[in-house]
Amino acid sequence: MKKLSAKIKEATYENVFVECPYCKKENIYNRVSDLGTIMPISMDVFCEHCKKMFWMTGDLAPYARYRWFMYPLHRLKNNKSYGLYILALCQACEIFMSQAIINKLFDKNAKYRDEEGRFCEKDASGAIINVGAEAYNKVVEEFYENTLTSVVRLTDLYI
């Protein structure tokens, strides 16, 4: 028997919705717990209803993460889930602003670039100690850790 394929109907930051080509029922797969990845998906899956395997393809997982929160908006509005609708909009704004801060502080800052334009981590004297994705992730992680610690200290003053 030939294995069929199905195009993804809707993909959000959390779930992927696809119709089984055999039984025509909708399947909902969680990216992390069911599929094991948050990257764009094209893979074999088993139908949750008829248990037949099919190829799932056509995922739209944009690199602009704030857009992930905008994909389910039409579904939330149609289901009259207005609270979740507003929450998704707020999350999109939060992710957008977070990325804007990272772009301003790190991506466009010559302090974190070597002479060829690659991202790098430098010590106090300006010597390069780490280059590439590891350096980028470390610097951004430290920024968030320090910022969140400062925010927690500020909120403690007002509580």
C-alpha positions as protocol buffer text, in pm:
chain_id: "A"
residue {
  index: 1
  type: MET
  ca { x: 0 y: 0 z: 0 }
}
residue {
  index: 2
  type: LYS
  ca { x: 132 y: 344 z: -97 }
}
residue {
  index: 3
  type: LYS
  ca { x: 189 y: 598 z: 179 }
}
residue {
  index: 4
  type: LEU
  ca { x: -6 y: 921 z: 128 }
}
residue {
  index: 5
  type: SER
  ca { x: 95 y: 1272 z: 220 }
}
residue {
  index: 6
  type: ALA
  ca { x: -97 y: 1566 z: 364 }
}
residue {
  index: 7
  type: LYS
  ca { x: -29 y: 1939 z: 363 }
}
residue {
  index: 8
  type: ILE
  ca { x: -41 y: 2110 z: 701 }
}
residue {
  index: 9
  type: LYS
  ca { x: -359 y: 2318 z: 733 }
}
residue {
  index: 10
  type: GLU
  ca { x: -237 y: 2541 z: 1015 }
}
residue {
  index: 11
  type: ALA
  ca { x: 83 y: 2565 z: 1214 }
}
residue {
  index: 12
  type: THR
  ca { x: 128 y: 2769 z: 1531 }
}
residue {
  index: 13
  type: TYR
  ca { x: 422 y: 2811 z: 1765 }
}
residue {
  index: 14
  type: GLU
  ca { x: 285 y: 2523 z: 1971 }
}
residue {
  index: 15
  type: ASN
  ca { x: 73 y: 2295 z: 1749 }
}
residue {
  index: 16
  type: VAL
  ca { x: 46 y: 2165 z: 1394 }
}
residue {
  index: 17
  type: PHE
  ca { x: -299 y: 2092 z: 1247 }
}
residue {
  index: 18
  type: VAL
  ca { x: -321 y: 1844 z: 959 }
}
residue {
  index: 19
  type: GLU
  ca { x: -599 y: 1633 z: 805 }
}
residue {
  index: 20
  type: CYS
  ca { x: -531 y: 1261 z: 768 }
}
residue {
  index: 21
  type: PRO
  ca { x: -542 y: 1164 z: 398 }
}
residue {
  index: 22
  type: TYR
  ca { x: -693 y: 825 z: 488 }
}
residue {
  index: 23
  type: CYS
  ca { x: -977 y: 897 z: 733 }
}
residue {
  index: 24
  type: LYS
  ca { x: -1009 y: 1274 z: 662 }
}
residue {
  index: 25
  type: LYS
  ca { x: -1008 y: 1361 z: 1035 }
}
residue {
  index: 26
  type: GLU
  ca { x: -807 y: 1648 z: 1179 }
}
residue {
  index: 27
  type: ASN
  ca { x: -497 y: 1566 z: 1381 }
}
residue {
  index: 28
  type: ILE
  ca { x: -333 y: 1805 z: 1624 }
}
residue {
  index: 29
  type: TYR
  ca { x: 34 y: 1749 z: 1702 }
}
residue {
  index: 30
  type: ASN
  ca { x: 227 y: 1941 z: 1965 }
}
residue {
  index: 31
  type: ARG
  ca { x: 565 y: 2049 z: 1829 }
}
residue {
  index: 32
  type: VAL
  ca { x: 763 y: 1955 z: 2140 }
}
residue {
  index: 33
  type: SER
  ca { x: 582 y: 1661 z: 2300 }
}
residue {
  index: 34
  type: ASP
  ca { x: 454 y: 1487 z: 1984 }
}
residue {
  index: 35
  type: LEU
  ca { x: 705 y: 1585 z: 1715 }
}
residue {
  index: 36
  type: GLY
  ca { x: 1016 y: 1656 z: 1922 }
}
residue {
  index: 37
  type: THR
  ca { x: 1121 y: 1974 z: 1743 }
}
residue {
  index: 38
  type: ILE
  ca { x: 1035 y: 2340 z: 1706 }
}
residue {
  index: 39
  type: MET
  ca { x: 1197 y: 2358 z: 1363 }
}
residue {
  index: 40
  type: PRO
  ca { x: 995 y: 2352 z: 1036 }
}
residue {
  index: 41
  type: ILE
  ca { x: 843 y: 2008 z: 997 }
}
residue {
  index: 42
  type: SER
  ca { x: 820 y: 1755 z: 710 }
}
residue {
  index: 43
  type: MET
  ca { x: 799 y: 1407 z: 857 }
}
residue {
  index: 44
  type: ASP
  ca { x: 614 y: 1078 z: 887 }
}
residue {
  index: 45
  type: VAL
  ca { x: 339 y: 1077 z: 1151 }
}
residue {
  index: 46
  type: PHE
  ca { x: 71 y: 835 z: 1262 }
}
residue {
  index: 47
  type: CYS
  ca { x: -292 y: 945 z: 1249 }
}
residue {
  index: 48
  type: GLU
  ca { x: -439 y: 980 z: 1597 }
}
residue {
  index: 49
  type: HIS
  ca { x: -767 y: 829 z: 1473 }
}
residue {
  index: 50
  type: CYS
  ca { x: -702 y: 552 z: 1217 }
}
residue {
  index: 51
  type: LYS
  ca { x: -336 y: 491 z: 1324 }
}
residue {
  index: 52
  type: LYS
  ca { x: -207 y: 490 z: 963 }
}
residue {
  index: 53
  type: MET
  ca { x: 122 y: 653 z: 876 }
}
residue {
  index: 54
  type: PHE
  ca { x: 136 y: 948 z: 635 }
}
residue {
  index: 55
  type: TRP
  ca { x: 386 y: 1215 z: 533 }
}
residue {
  index: 56
  type: MET
  ca { x: 313 y: 1560 z: 679 }
}
residue {
  index: 57
  type: THR
  ca { x: 455 y: 1858 z: 490 }
}
residue {
  index: 58
  type: GLY
  ca { x: 416 y: 2231 z: 430 }
}
residue {
  index: 59
  type: ASP
  ca { x: 502 y: 2373 z: 772 }
}
residue {
  index: 60
  type: LEU
  ca { x: 534 y: 2748 z: 804 }
}
residue {
  index: 61
  type: ALA
  ca { x: 765 y: 2809 z: 1098 }
}
residue {
  index: 62
  type: PRO
  ca { x: 895 y: 3163 z: 1050 }
}
residue {
  index: 63
  type: TYR
  ca { x: 1222 y: 3277 z: 1198 }
}
residue {
  index: 64
  type: ALA
  ca { x: 1045 y: 3591 z: 1317 }
}
residue {
  index: 65
  type: ARG
  ca { x: 907 y: 3422 z: 1627 }
}
residue {
  index: 66
  type: TYR
  ca { x: 654 y: 3696 z: 1704 }
}
residue {
  index: 67
  type: ARG
  ca { x: 461 y: 3587 z: 1394 }
}
residue {
  index: 68
  type: TRP
  ca { x: 400 y: 3245 z: 1547 }
}
residue {
  index: 69
  type: PHE
  ca { x: 166 y: 3406 z: 1797 }
}
residue {
  index: 70
  type: MET
  ca { x: -32 y: 3571 z: 1518 }
}
residue {
  index: 71
  type: TYR
  ca { x: -117 y: 3255 z: 1322 }
}
residue {
  index: 72
  type: PRO
  ca { x: -387 y: 3125 z: 1561 }
}
residue {
  index: 73
  type: LEU
  ca { x: -562 y: 3464 z: 1590 }
}
residue {
  index: 74
  type: HIS
  ca { x: -832 y: 3390 z: 1334 }
}
residue {
  index: 75
  type: ARG
  ca { x: -914 y: 3059 z: 1504 }
}
residue {
  index: 76
  type: LEU
  ca { x: -932 y: 3225 z: 1848 }
}
residue {
  index: 77
  type: LYS
  ca { x: -1156 y: 3503 z: 1717 }
}
residue {
  index: 78
  type: ASN
  ca { x: -1390 y: 3259 z: 1541 }
}
residue {
  index: 79
  type: ASN
  ca { x: -1416 y: 3054 z: 1862 }
}
residue {
  index: 80
  type: LYS
  ca { x: -1488 y: 3375 z: 2057 }
}
residue {
  index: 81
  type: SER
  ca { x: -1184 y: 3315 z: 2277 }
}
residue {
  index: 82
  type: TYR
  ca { x: -1120 y: 3685 z: 2318 }
}
residue {
  index: 83
  type: GLY
  ca { x: -905 y: 3655 z: 2630 }
}
residue {
  index: 84
  type: LEU
  ca { x: -667 y: 3413 z: 2454 }
}
residue {
  index: 85
  type: TYR
  ca { x: -680 y: 3638 z: 2146 }
}
residue {
  index: 86
  type: ILE
  ca { x: -556 y: 3937 z: 2349 }
}
residue {
  index: 87
  type: LEU
  ca { x: -298 y: 3720 z: 2525 }
}
residue {
  index: 88
  type: ALA
  ca { x: -159 y: 3600 z: 2190 }
}
residue {
  index: 89
  type: LEU
  ca { x: -135 y: 3960 z: 2068 }
}
residue {
  index: 90
  type: CYS
  ca { x: 48 y: 4061 z: 2387 }
}
residue {
  index: 91
  type: GLN
  ca { x: 289 y: 3768 z: 2350 }
}
residue {
  index: 92
  type: ALA
  ca { x: 359 y: 3868 z: 1989 }
}
residue {
  index: 93
  type: CYS
  ca { x: 435 y: 4225 z: 2103 }
}
residue {
  index: 94
  type: GLU
  ca { x: 658 y: 4096 z: 2384 }
}
residue {
  index: 95
  type: ILE
  ca { x: 861 y: 3873 z: 2150 }
}
residue {
  index: 96
  type: PHE
  ca { x: 884 y: 4150 z: 1890 }
}
residue {
  index: 97
  type: MET
  ca { x: 1013 y: 4402 z: 2145 }
}
residue {
  index: 98
  type: SER
  ca { x: 1253 y: 4147 z: 2294 }
}
residue {
  index: 99
  type: GLN
  ca { x: 1399 y: 4080 z: 1949 }
}
residue {
  index: 100
  type: ALA
  ca { x: 1421 y: 4455 z: 1880 }
}
residue {
  index: 101
  type: ILE
  ca { x: 1624 y: 4500 z: 2199 }
}
residue {
  index: 102
  type: ILE
  ca { x: 1857 y: 4215 z: 2103 }
}
residue {
  index: 103
  type: ASN
  ca { x: 1900 y: 4362 z: 1753 }
}
residue {
  index: 104
  type: LYS
  ca { x: 1982 y: 4705 z: 1891 }
}
residue {
  index: 105
  type: LEU
  ca { x: 2214 y: 4592 z: 2172 }
}
residue {
  index: 106
  type: PHE
  ca { x: 2393 y: 4302 z: 2006 }
}
residue {
  index: 107
  type: ASP
  ca { x: 2325 y: 4243 z: 1637 }
}
residue {
  index: 108
  type: LYS
  ca { x: 2404 y: 4600 z: 1524 }
}
residue {
  index: 109
  type: ASN
  ca { x: 2667 y: 4675 z: 1787 }
}
residue {
  index: 110
  type: ALA
  ca { x: 3026 y: 4685 z: 1657 }
}
residue {
  index: 111
  type: LYS
  ca { x: 3146 y: 4598 z: 2008 }
}
residue {
  index: 112
  type: TYR
  ca { x: 3027 y: 4240 z: 1947 }
}
residue {
  index: 113
  type: ARG
  ca { x: 3169 y: 4204 z: 1594 }
}
residue {
  index: 114
  type: ASP
  ca { x: 3514 y: 4108 z: 1472 }
}
residue {
  index: 115
  type: GLU
  ca { x: 3683 y: 4275 z: 1175 }
}
residue {
  index: 116
  type: GLU
  ca { x: 3501 y: 4040 z: 932 }
}
residue {
  index: 117
  type: GLY
  ca { x: 3160 y: 4119 z: 1079 }
}
residue {
  index: 118
  type: ARG
  ca { x: 3109 y: 3788 z: 1261 }
}
residue {
  index: 119
  type: PHE
  ca { x: 2956 y: 3789 z: 1608 }
}
residue {
  index: 120
  type: CYS
  ca { x: 3218 y: 3743 z: 1880 }
}
residue {
  index: 121
  type: GLU
  ca { x: 3264 y: 3768 z: 2255 }
}
residue {
  index: 122
  type: LYS
  ca { x: 3550 y: 3982 z: 2383 }
}
residue {
  index: 123
  type: ASP
  ca { x: 3719 y: 4001 z: 2721 }
}
residue {
  index: 124
  type: ALA
  ca { x: 3778 y: 4326 z: 2916 }
}
residue {
  index: 125
  type: SER
  ca { x: 4091 y: 4407 z: 2712 }
}
residue {
  index: 126
  type: GLY
  ca { x: 3903 y: 4365 z: 2381 }
}
residue {
  index: 127
  type: ALA
  ca { x: 4064 y: 4035 z: 2284 }
}
residue {
  index: 128
  type: ILE
  ca { x: 3831 y: 3790 z: 2108 }
}
residue {
  index: 129
  type: ILE
  ca { x: 3761 y: 3485 z: 2325 }
}
residue {
  index: 130
  type: ASN
  ca { x: 3465 y: 3323 z: 2145 }
}
residue {
  index: 131
  type: VAL
  ca { x: 3321 y: 3348 z: 1792 }
}
residue {
  index: 132
  type: GLY
  ca { x: 2991 y: 3239 z: 1636 }
}
residue {
  index: 133
  type: ALA
  ca { x: 2659 y: 3106 z: 1757 }
}
residue {
  index: 134
  type: GLU
  ca { x: 2790 y: 2992 z: 2096 }
}
residue {
  index: 135
  type: ALA
  ca { x: 2918 y: 3341 z: 2171 }
}
residue {
  index: 136
  type: TYR
  ca { x: 2592 y: 3498 z: 2059 }
}
residue {
  index: 137
  type: ASN
  ca { x: 2379 y: 3265 z: 2270 }
}
residue {
  index: 138
  type: LYS
  ca { x: 2602 y: 3317 z: 2576 }
}
residue {
  index: 139
  type: VAL
  ca { x: 2595 y: 3698 z: 2554 }
}
residue {
  index: 140
  type: VAL
  ca { x: 2217 y: 3714 z: 2496 }
}
residue {
  index: 141
  type: GLU
  ca { x: 2152 y: 3463 z: 2777 }
}
residue {
  index: 142
  type: GLU
  ca { x: 2364 y: 3667 z: 3019 }
}
residue {
  index: 143
  type: PHE
  ca { x: 2179 y: 3983 z: 2915 }
}
residue {
  index: 144
  type: TYR
  ca { x: 1840 y: 3824 z: 2988 }
}
residue {
  index: 145
  type: GLU
  ca { x: 1964 y: 3678 z: 3316 }
}
residue {
  index: 146
  type: ASN
  ca { x: 2096 y: 4016 z: 3435 }
}
residue {
  index: 147
  type: THR
  ca { x: 1788 y: 4205 z: 3313 }
}
residue {
  index: 148
  type: LEU
  ca { x: 1542 y: 3967 z: 3475 }
}
residue {
  index: 149
  type: THR
  ca { x: 1737 y: 3976 z: 3801 }
}
residue {
  index: 150
  type: SER
  ca { x: 1719 y: 4358 z: 3797 }
}
residue {
  index: 151
  type: VAL
  ca { x: 1344 y: 4351 z: 3726 }
}
residue {
  index: 152
  type: VAL
  ca { x: 1285 y: 4110 z: 4013 }
}
residue {
  index: 153
  type: ARG
  ca { x: 1482 y: 4338 z: 4249 }
}
residue {
  index: 154
  type: LEU
  ca { x: 1273 y: 4638 z: 4138 }
}
residue {
  index: 155
  type: THR
  ca { x: 946 y: 4455 z: 4191 }
}
residue {
  index: 156
  type: ASP
  ca { x: 1060 y: 4348 z: 4539 }
}
residue {
  index: 157
  type: LEU
  ca { x: 1083 y: 4717 z: 4632 }
}
residue {
  index: 158
  type: TYR
  ca { x: 717 y: 4774 z: 4548 }
}
residue {
  index: 159
  type: ILE
  ca { x: 568 y: 4461 z: 4705 }
}
